Structures are given as C-alpha cells and as structure tokens.
Amino acid sequence: MLQNGGWTLRGSVTGVTFVSGDVLLAKAFANGTVQIYRNGLLLGTVNASAWPHAAKTGRIGIASLSSTSVFMDNFGGGTAQ
C-alpha cells in the first residue's frame, strides 16, 4: 500500500501461480482484513489494519510490480452486502 510516498508491505501470499483464465479476487473488510482468492478458493488472509485508511471507503486499484507481461481484464469493485 502506498503510504508517505513509498510502498509499505502489509502482508503477502506466496507460492501461488496464476495462469491464463484464473480469477483473482480480493475482499477488504473494515477491520483491515484482506482475503485473497484464486478461482474462488481462499489462498490467504493478510492484516492491513495498521494502514490509516483501512476502514475508509474509496477507490480501488491493482499493480503488477514484478512482471513485464501482465494482461488483466474485467477489473471492478463495489460494496458487498
């Protein structure tokens, strides 16, 4: 997460490979919990509660920092009820 002009790692899910057609889903909760899924299966949970904006509403985004050939489609977000 970008904070104070630089990136701050809040958690990671390692040992996962995505291939063409896989679906990445992230659910962020007001308590700072972020659940990461691939194709509907929970891969892991990270705690971002120390981030000052964790409980706020706002915009979403995604970045691929270590790959030179990434294609993403059907990106979106919203509020789950």
Summary of the structure (lengths in Angstrom):
residues: 81
radius of gyration: 13.3
end to end distance: 24.7
largest distance: 35.9
contacts: 123
relative contact order: 0.19
helix: 0%
strand: 27%
